[in-house]
């Protein structure tokens, strides 16, 4: 499985990164009172269980559906409680 990268911004302005096989580290970090927001970077979304991500982080079903389509155009969408960003590098 591809590695998943997490970027977390703390309320005091610090930024931390971590790479893992799965999302538990980000899930644990986001529960901390010190964390302002977190970013989950998926290079190969087909390699992860997208339904688990949707349930764990309460993501919008349309954002998850967009993860399954590789031909998505670059975009930024706001949903209740989270942002969804598609970019290509």
C-alpha positions, 0 to 999 in steps of 0.5 A: 500500500502507498504511504499516506502523508499527514500535515497538522497545524497546531494552534500555536502555529507549529506544523507537523508532518507524519507518514504512515500506512494508514490514517490512525495517526491523523485520527489521534492527532485531530482529537488533541485540543492543541490541533487547529486543522489537519491535512490528509494527502493521498497520492493513490486514493484507490489504494485506501479504503475510502469508505473508512475515511468517509466514516472516520472523518465524516467526509461528504459522499461527493468528495469520496466519489470524486476520489474514485475518478482520476480525471478530476479537474483541479478544484477546491470545494467547501463542505460542512466541517471540511474542505476537499481539494483536488490537485495534480502534480 
